Amino acid sequence: MTIENTQTQMRKGILEYCILAIISRGEIYASDILGELRKAKLLVVEGTLYPLLTRLKNNGLLTYNWVESVSGPPRKYYRLSAEGAETLAQLDKTWIELVYAVESATLKNQNQN
């Protein structure tokens, strides 16, 4: 496995968490989610985001609202459902635990060198 494959897998593992966190800030359009991910240096294409949003919606974590647009077709704005907010809270705890575990493991490795 190349380093690029490992890096890609690491990013994929946290993508759903990051998307839920972004949507938790308030109702948001998919292209704005992509913009937030780009700002965070998580490069995601529409072909990855839309299926993920659909899966999150089908799992009951998101809802959406159609909003008319003055410059084209209606836009779908996403927001967290109650279940999505609960899931995000659990993922927040998991993230804290993972950060601690990774820092602990990597600090031990650094001290051994």
Sequence and secondary structure as in RCSB ss.txt:
>XXXX:A:sequence
MTIENTQTQMRKGILEYCILAIISRGEIYASDILGELRKAKLLVVEGTLYPLLTRLKNNGLLTYNWVESVSGPPR
KYYRLSAEGAETLAQLDKTWIELVYAVESATLKNQNQN
>XXXX:A:secstr
  HHHHHHHHHHHHHHHHHHHHHTTS EEHHHHHHHHHHTT    HHHHHHHHHHHHHTTSEEEEEEEETTEEEE
EEEEE HHHHHHHHHHHHHHHHHHHHHHHHHHHHHHH 
